């Protein structure tokens, strides 16, 4: 694995950035398909609505890149707390490559969700939540990030020269913290 990380470090930086851009576009497409599913029969398309959808598309791409940088920064800071030794730039580039897994799953998600047909229904949300394709897509997306986090823990282990426990904690602590804050806000709202 250390050799793979060394090879990834020697690759041009734009390879990793291309993977992140592909992932960001796939996230934007996924959100666009979901918006389209919810807008069928509910909102008539007007010029203003088209502009809002385009703006949403661009903002989704930009925000997913920002989230990638922030998540990598959290992982980097945790690794530094456990006495890891590397630069944020090198970790950021190597941590881009595992995003290939969620990007591929998002491609399949967009293709699966594109096949959902919505009739004029009273409750579109229930119809989508009961759809088997939608359930498969959401489970696949969630599990793809488990593999991403495990790969990032491997990267941290070899790149920062940390013990496996510290590498796993460098990933687990930020992820669990974000999840806990999200659940806390759900309780408050």
Secondary structure, 3 states (H helix, E strand, C coil): CHHHHHHHHHCCHHHHHHHHHHHHHHHHHHHHHHHHHHHCCCCCCCHHHHHHHHHHHHHHHHHHHHHHHHHHHHHHHHHHHCCCCCCHHHHHHHHHHCHHHHHHHHHHHHHHHHCCCCCCCCCHHHHHHCCHHHHHHHHHHHHHHHHHHHHHHHHHHHHCCCCHHHHHHHHHHHHHHHHHHHHHHHHHC
